[in-house]
């Protein structure tokens, strides 16, 4: 007989992951409880969520969403997801991995398509949306600044030259 609690856990996880754009499966083995709590708080602050789930229940929840992977899950697995198109949770995991050599990416899902560890790391290396917006604004402003500088340069040079000539004649 199937345990009703497991069915309920799979349905809840499925409902949580249904609206996620990014889902990452990580191996967190080796982190202390305090480190994991710090990781959880950082991900939550960034707008993401992290949950430790049994591998079999996680695979069933993903299958219910139409995501089927042939990659087996073994060991301790946590699932991290972002509500919108957020890569900040992935960046936080990358930062923690750089500091403590754990957690590590296993594989994930981006817009309902499976992605491997290398692609998760590429996504984690992207700048945040705020930085990208600032870069776009700076890129749009650069030609205008150049035009303003060009328009001001020659009159300014003429004024400085006339001023130098006036001082020389004194």
C-alpha atoms as an extended CHARMM CRD file, in Angstrom:
* protein
*
       170  EXT
         1         1  UNK       CA              0.0000000000        0.0000000000        0.0000000000  PROA      1               0.0000000000
         2         2  UNK       CA              1.2480000000        3.4580000000       -0.9200000000  PROA      2               0.0000000000
         3         3  UNK       CA              1.9690000000        5.8070000000        1.9480000000  PROA      3               0.0000000000
         4         4  UNK       CA             -0.4280000000        8.7570000000        1.8240000000  PROA      4               0.0000000000
         5         5  UNK       CA              2.2060000000       11.0970000000        3.2770000000  PROA      5               0.0000000000
         6         6  UNK       CA              4.5330000000       10.3980000000        0.3580000000  PROA      6               0.0000000000
         7         7  UNK       CA              1.7580000000       11.0950000000       -2.1350000000  PROA      7               0.0000000000
         8         8  UNK       CA              1.0100000000       14.3420000000       -0.3470000000  PROA      8               0.0000000000
         9         9  UNK       CA              4.7260000000       15.2900000000       -0.3390000000  PROA      9               0.0000000000
        10        10  UNK       CA              5.0250000000       14.6250000000       -4.0860000000  PROA      10              0.0000000000
        11        11  UNK       CA              1.8780000000       16.6650000000       -4.8380000000  PROA      11              0.0000000000
        12        12  UNK       CA              3.1160000000       19.5920000000       -2.7210000000  PROA      12              0.0000000000
        13        13  UNK       CA              6.5360000000       19.5620000000       -4.3600000000  PROA      13              0.0000000000
        14        14  UNK       CA              4.9300000000       19.3260000000       -7.7790000000  PROA      14              0.0000000000
        15        15  UNK       CA              2.7620000000       22.3590000000       -7.0200000000  PROA      15              0.0000000000
        16        16  UNK       CA              5.8130000000       24.3270000000       -5.8340000000  PROA      16              0.0000000000
        17        17  UNK       CA              7.9270000000       23.4270000000       -8.8600000000  PROA      17              0.0000000000
        18        18  UNK       CA              5.1520000000       23.9820000000      -11.4140000000  PROA      18              0.0000000000
        19        19  UNK       CA              5.7120000000       27.7490000000      -11.5800000000  PROA      19              0.0000000000
        20        20  UNK       CA              9.4990000000       27.6160000000      -11.4350000000  PROA      20              0.0000000000
        21        21  UNK       CA             11.5720000000       28.7120000000      -14.3980000000  PROA      21              0.0000000000
        22        22  UNK       CA             14.8080000000       27.3380000000      -12.9730000000  PROA      22              0.0000000000
        23        23  UNK       CA             15.1590000000       24.1360000000      -10.9710000000  PROA      23              0.0000000000
        24        24  UNK       CA             18.5760000000       22.9450000000       -9.8440000000  PROA      24              0.0000000000
        25        25  UNK       CA             19.4140000000       19.6930000000       -8.1190000000  PROA      25              0.0000000000
        26        26  UNK       CA             22.4250000000       19.9870000000       -5.8700000000  PROA      26              0.0000000000
        27        27  UNK       CA             24.5430000000       17.6610000000       -3.7790000000  PROA      27              0.0000000000
        28        28  UNK       CA             24.9060000000       19.2750000000       -0.3810000000  PROA      28              0.0000000000
        29        29  UNK       CA             26.6890000000       16.4090000000        1.3560000000  PROA      29              0.0000000000
        30        30  UNK       CA             29.5570000000       17.7500000000        3.4290000000  PROA      30              0.0000000000
        31        31  UNK       CA             27.8830000000       20.9720000000        4.5680000000  PROA      31              0.0000000000
        32        32  UNK       CA             27.3420000000       21.3840000000        8.2750000000  PROA      32              0.0000000000
        33        33  UNK       CA             23.8870000000       22.1890000000        9.6030000000  PROA      33              0.0000000000
        34        34  UNK       CA             24.9280000000       25.8060000000       10.1890000000  PROA      34              0.0000000000
        35        35  UNK       CA             26.3150000000       26.1430000000        6.6710000000  PROA      35              0.0000000000
        36        36  UNK       CA             23.1440000000       24.6660000000        5.1870000000  PROA      36              0.0000000000
        37        37  UNK       CA             21.0140000000       27.0380000000        7.2800000000  PROA      37              0.0000000000
        38        38  UNK       CA             23.1080000000       29.9410000000        6.0100000000  PROA      38              0.0000000000
        39        39  UNK       CA             22.6810000000       28.6900000000        2.4360000000  PROA      39              0.0000000000
        40        40  UNK       CA             18.9240000000       28.3520000000        2.9210000000  PROA      40              0.0000000000
        41        41  UNK       CA             18.6570000000       31.9090000000        4.3080000000  PROA      41              0.0000000000
        42        42  UNK       CA             20.7120000000       33.3700000000        1.4460000000  PROA      42              0.0000000000
        43        43  UNK       CA             18.6210000000       31.6060000000       -1.1960000000  PROA      43              0.0000000000
        44        44  UNK       CA             15.3860000000       32.6790000000        0.4630000000  PROA      44              0.0000000000
        45        45  UNK       CA             16.6030000000       36.2890000000        0.6100000000  PROA      45              0.0000000000
        46        46  UNK       CA             17.3470000000       36.1400000000       -3.1250000000  PROA      46              0.0000000000
        47        47  UNK       CA             13.7770000000       35.0480000000       -3.8690000000  PROA      47              0.0000000000
        48        48  UNK       CA             14.4500000000       31.3530000000       -4.3040000000  PROA      48              0.0000000000
        49        49  UNK       CA             13.6510000000       28.2660000000       -2.3070000000  PROA      49              0.0000000000
        50        50  UNK       CA             15.5930000000       25.1890000000       -1.3040000000  PROA      50              0.0000000000
        51        51  UNK       CA             14.2020000000       21.9310000000       -0.0240000000  PROA      51              0.0000000000
        52        52  UNK       CA             15.7680000000       18.6110000000        0.9000000000  PROA      52              0.0000000000
        53        53  UNK       CA             13.7660000000       15.8360000000       -0.7230000000  PROA      53              0.0000000000
        54        54  UNK       CA             14.1250000000       12.1100000000       -1.0610000000  PROA      54              0.0000000000
        55        55  UNK       CA             15.4800000000       11.3080000000       -4.5010000000  PROA      55              0.0000000000
        56        56  UNK       CA             12.6390000000        9.0210000000       -5.4680000000  PROA      56              0.0000000000
        57        57  UNK       CA              9.9560000000       11.5210000000       -4.4470000000  PROA      57              0.0000000000
        58        58  UNK       CA             11.7560000000       14.2880000000       -6.3220000000  PROA      58              0.0000000000
        59        59  UNK       CA             11.9310000000       12.2230000000       -9.5090000000  PROA      59              0.0000000000
        60        60  UNK       CA              8.2200000000       11.4270000000       -9.2060000000  PROA      60              0.0000000000
        61        61  UNK       CA              7.3520000000       15.1020000000       -8.7510000000  PROA      61              0.0000000000
        62        62  UNK       CA              9.4090000000       16.0050000000      -11.8210000000  PROA      62              0.0000000000
        63        63  UNK       CA              7.7820000000       13.2110000000      -13.8220000000  PROA      63              0.0000000000
        64        64  UNK       CA              4.4000000000       14.6420000000      -12.8690000000  PROA      64              0.0000000000
        65        65  UNK       CA              5.5330000000       17.9210000000      -14.4720000000  PROA      65              0.0000000000
        66        66  UNK       CA              6.5630000000       16.1300000000      -17.6550000000  PROA      66              0.0000000000
        67        67  UNK       CA             10.2830000000       16.2740000000      -16.8910000000  PROA      67              0.0000000000
        68        68  UNK       CA             11.9390000000       12.8890000000      -17.2600000000  PROA      68              0.0000000000
        69        69  UNK       CA             15.6420000000       12.3570000000      -16.7190000000  PROA      69              0.0000000000
        70        70  UNK       CA             17.7020000000        9.2690000000      -17.3370000000  PROA      70              0.0000000000
        71        71  UNK       CA             20.3120000000       10.4740000000      -14.8480000000  PROA      71              0.0000000000
        72        72  UNK       CA             20.0960000000        8.5980000000      -11.5490000000  PROA      72              0.0000000000
        73        73  UNK       CA             20.0180000000       10.4350000000       -8.2410000000  PROA      73              0.0000000000
        74        74  UNK       CA             22.0540000000        9.0500000000       -5.3930000000  PROA      74              0.0000000000
        75        75  UNK       CA             23.1610000000       10.4800000000       -2.0980000000  PROA      75              0.0000000000
        76        76  UNK       CA             21.8440000000       13.6140000000       -0.4870000000  PROA      76              0.0000000000
        77        77  UNK       CA             19.9360000000       15.8750000000       -2.8670000000  PROA      77              0.0000000000
        78        78  UNK       CA             18.3910000000       19.2700000000       -2.3940000000  PROA      78              0.0000000000
        79        79  UNK       CA             16.2490000000       20.9980000000       -4.9740000000  PROA      79              0.0000000000
        80        80  UNK       CA             16.5860000000       24.7540000000       -5.5190000000  PROA      80              0.0000000000
        81        81  UNK       CA             14.1930000000       26.7930000000       -7.5870000000  PROA      81              0.0000000000
        82        82  UNK       CA             13.4320000000       30.3790000000       -8.4140000000  PROA      82              0.0000000000
        83        83  UNK       CA              9.9820000000       31.8410000000       -8.7830000000  PROA      83              0.0000000000
        84        84  UNK       CA             10.7280000000       33.9690000000      -11.8440000000  PROA      84              0.0000000000
        85        85  UNK       CA             13.5850000000       33.9160000000      -14.3020000000  PROA      85              0.0000000000
        86        86  UNK       CA             15.9920000000       34.3020000000      -11.4520000000  PROA      86              0.0000000000
        87        87  UNK       CA             19.4990000000       33.0150000000      -11.5220000000  PROA      87              0.0000000000
        88        88  UNK       CA             20.3940000000       34.5180000000       -8.1690000000  PROA      88              0.0000000000
        89        89  UNK       CA             19.8530000000       31.2200000000       -6.2760000000  PROA      89              0.0000000000
        90        90  UNK       CA             22.3010000000       29.5790000000       -8.6780000000  PROA      90              0.0000000000
        91        91  UNK       CA             24.7990000000       32.3850000000       -8.1050000000  PROA      91              0.0000000000
        92        92  UNK       CA             24.4950000000       31.8910000000       -4.3550000000  PROA      92              0.0000000000
        93        93  UNK       CA             25.1420000000       28.1600000000       -4.7050000000  PROA      93              0.0000000000
        94        94  UNK       CA             28.1820000000       28.9230000000       -6.8460000000  PROA      94              0.0000000000
        95        95  UNK       CA             29.4690000000       31.3830000000       -4.2240000000  PROA      95              0.0000000000
        96        96  UNK       CA             28.9960000000       28.8470000000       -1.4260000000  PROA      96              0.0000000000
        97        97  UNK       CA             30.7260000000       26.1690000000       -3.5270000000  PROA      97              0.0000000000
        98        98  UNK       CA             33.6400000000       28.5370000000       -4.0720000000  PROA      98              0.0000000000
        99        99  UNK       CA             33.9230000000       29.2130000000       -0.3320000000  PROA      99              0.0000000000
       100       100  UNK       CA             33.3870000000       25.6570000000        0.9960000000  PROA      100             0.0000000000
       101       101  UNK       CA             33.7350000000       23.4030000000       -2.0680000000  PROA      101             0.0000000000
       102       102  UNK       CA             30.1280000000       22.3070000000       -1.4890000000  PROA      102             0.0000000000
       103       103  UNK       CA             27.3190000000       22.2130000000       -2.6590000000  PROA      103             0.0000000000
       104       104  UNK       CA             27.7980000000       21.0300000000       -6.2230000000  PROA      104             0.0000000000
       105       105  UNK       CA             25.3370000000       21.0770000000       -9.0940000000  PROA      105             0.0000000000
       106       106  UNK       CA             24.0380000000       17.7850000000      -10.4090000000  PROA      106             0.0000000000
       107       107  UNK       CA             21.6140000000       18.7450000000      -13.1670000000  PROA      107             0.0000000000
       108       108  UNK       CA             18.5780000000       20.9400000000      -13.5170000000  PROA      108             0.0000000000
       109       109  UNK       CA             15.6400000000       22.2150000000      -15.4920000000  PROA      109             0.0000000000
       110       110  UNK       CA             15.4230000000       25.5510000000      -17.2750000000  PROA      110             0.0000000000
       111       111  UNK       CA             12.0880000000       26.4690000000      -18.8520000000  PROA      111             0.0000000000
       112       112  UNK       CA             10.9330000000       22.8290000000      -18.7140000000  PROA      112             0.0000000000
       113       113  UNK       CA             14.0540000000       21.5040000000      -20.4930000000  PROA      113             0.0000000000
       114       114  UNK       CA             16.7630000000       19.4070000000      -18.8680000000  PROA      114             0.0000000000
       115       115  UNK       CA             20.1660000000       21.0320000000      -18.5250000000  PROA      115             0.0000000000
       116       116  UNK       CA             23.3950000000       19.5070000000      -17.3410000000  PROA      116             0.0000000000
       117       117  UNK       CA             25.8490000000       20.6170000000      -14.6820000000  PROA      117             0.0000000000
       118       118  UNK       CA             27.9440000000       22.6680000000      -17.1410000000  PROA      118             0.0000000000
       119       119  UNK       CA             24.9330000000       24.6950000000      -18.2940000000  PROA      119             0.0000000000
       120       120  UNK       CA             23.8500000000       25.3040000000      -14.7030000000  PROA      120             0.0000000000
       121       121  UNK       CA             27.2950000000       26.6780000000      -13.9940000000  PROA      121             0.0000000000
       122       122  UNK       CA             27.0760000000       28.9070000000      -17.0860000000  PROA      122             0.0000000000
       123       123  UNK       CA             23.7600000000       30.2680000000      -15.8600000000  PROA      123             0.0000000000
       124       124  UNK       CA             25.2950000000       30.8930000000      -12.4360000000  PROA      124             0.0000000000
       125       125  UNK       CA             28.0820000000       32.9120000000      -14.0880000000  PROA      125             0.0000000000
       126       126  UNK       CA             25.6450000000       35.3220000000      -15.7400000000  PROA      126             0.0000000000
       127       127  UNK       CA             25.2990000000       38.7380000000      -14.1300000000  PROA      127             0.0000000000
       128       128  UNK       CA             22.0980000000       39.5220000000      -12.2670000000  PROA      128             0.0000000000
       129       129  UNK       CA             19.1820000000       41.3190000000      -13.9380000000  PROA      129             0.0000000000
       130       130  UNK       CA             20.0420000000       44.5760000000      -12.1900000000  PROA      130             0.0000000000
       131       131  UNK       CA             23.5840000000       44.5190000000      -13.5590000000  PROA      131             0.0000000000
       132       132  UNK       CA             22.3520000000       43.6540000000      -17.0580000000  PROA      132             0.0000000000
       133       133  UNK       CA             19.8630000000       46.5310000000      -16.9600000000  PROA      133             0.0000000000
       134       134  UNK       CA             22.6080000000       48.9190000000      -15.8340000000  PROA      134             0.0000000000
       135       135  UNK       CA             24.8190000000       47.7280000000      -18.6910000000  PROA      135             0.0000000000
       136       136  UNK       CA             22.0190000000       48.3180000000      -21.2220000000  PROA      136             0.0000000000
       137       137  UNK       CA             21.3870000000       51.8170000000      -19.8880000000  PROA      137             0.0000000000
       138       138  UNK       CA             25.1130000000       52.5930000000      -19.9770000000  PROA      138             0.0000000000
       139       139  UNK       CA             25.2930000000       51.2750000000      -23.5300000000  PROA      139             0.0000000000
       140       140  UNK       CA             22.4160000000       53.4980000000      -24.5790000000  PROA      140             0.0000000000
       141       141  UNK       CA             23.9300000000       56.5320000000      -22.8970000000  PROA      141             0.0000000000
       142       142  UNK       CA             27.4250000000       56.0940000000      -24.3710000000  PROA      142             0.0000000000
       143       143  UNK       CA             26.6470000000       57.4570000000      -27.8760000000  PROA      143             0.0000000000
       144       144  UNK       CA             24.7610000000       60.4050000000      -26.4060000000  PROA      144             0.0000000000
       145       145  UNK       CA             27.6680000000       61.2400000000      -24.1100000000  PROA      145             0.0000000000
       146       146  UNK       CA             30.0320000000       61.0320000000      -27.0510000000  PROA      146             0.0000000000
       147       147  UNK       CA             27.8370000000       63.3900000000      -29.0690000000  PROA      147             0.0000000000
       148       148  UNK       CA             27.6200000000       65.8980000000      -26.2270000000  PROA      148             0.0000000000
       149       149  UNK       CA             31.3880000000       65.7490000000      -25.7400000000  PROA      149             0.0000000000
       150       150  UNK       CA             31.9890000000       66.2380000000      -29.4780000000  PROA      150             0.0000000000
       151       151  UNK       CA             29.6330000000       69.1910000000      -29.6320000000  PROA      151             0.0000000000
       152       152  UNK       CA             31.2770000000       70.8200000000      -26.6240000000  PROA      152             0.0000000000
       153       153  UNK       CA             34.8840000000       70.1000000000      -27.5890000000  PROA      153             0.0000000000
       154       154  UNK       CA             35.4350000000       72.5070000000      -30.5010000000  PROA      154             0.0000000000
       155       155  UNK       CA             33.7210000000       75.5520000000      -28.9750000000  PROA      155             0.0000000000
       156       156  UNK       CA             35.6670000000       74.9090000000      -25.7750000000  PROA      156             0.0000000000
       157       157  UNK       CA             38.9480000000       74.6690000000      -27.7140000000  PROA      157             0.0000000000
       158       158  UNK       CA             38.1310000000       77.8890000000      -29.5700000000  PROA      158             0.0000000000
       159       159  UNK       CA             37.4050000000       79.6640000000      -26.2750000000  PROA      159             0.0000000000
       160       160  UNK       CA             40.6500000000       78.4310000000      -24.7310000000  PROA      160             0.0000000000
       161       161  UNK       CA             42.6450000000       79.4850000000      -27.8000000000  PROA      161             0.0000000000
       162       162  UNK       CA             41.1000000000       82.9730000000      -27.8280000000  PROA      162             0.0000000000
       163       163  UNK       CA             41.7480000000       83.3030000000      -24.0970000000  PROA      163             0.0000000000
       164       164  UNK       CA             45.4000000000       82.2740000000      -24.5800000000  PROA      164             0.0000000000
       165       165  UNK       CA             45.7890000000       84.8290000000      -27.3940000000  PROA      165             0.0000000000
       166       166  UNK       CA             44.2250000000       87.5760000000      -25.2740000000  PROA      166             0.0000000000
       167       167  UNK       CA             46.6060000000       86.8060000000      -22.3960000000  PROA      167             0.0000000000
       168       168  UNK       CA             49.5760000000       86.7290000000      -24.7800000000  PROA      168             0.0000000000
       169       169  UNK       CA             48.7260000000       90.2050000000      -26.1080000000  PROA      169             0.0000000000
       170       170  UNK       CA             48.6390000000       91.7330000000      -22.6270000000  PROA      170             0.0000000000
